[in-house]
C-alpha cells in the first residue's frame, strides 16, 4: 500500500506507492491493540474525504 509518513494519536498518514498516483497521501483513523487492525471510519486522500476502506498494517 505505502509507507507511514506521520502518526499522531489515532491518525496516520501514509504515502501511497500503488493503486493511486505517486505522491498521493492518505490519512486514516487507527485502533491499537498489539497489531493494528483498522476498519476505517474516515479517510482523507489529499484533503478529500473517501467514503470507505480497510487496512491492516503491523508496522504502526
C-alpha positions, 0 to 999 in steps of 0.5 A, a space after each residue: 500500500 505505502 509507507 507511514 509518513 506521520 502518526 499522531 494519536 489515532 491518525 496516520 498518514 501514509 504515502 501511497 506507492 500503488 493503486 493511486 498516483 505517486 505522491 498521493 497521501 492518505 490519512 486514516 483513523 487507527 485502533 491499537 491493540 498489539 497489531 493494528 487492525 483498522 476498519 476505517 471510519 474516515 479517510 482523507 486522500 489529499 484533503 478529500 474525504 473517501 467514503 470507505 476502506 480497510 487496512 491492516 498494517 503491523 508496522 504502526 
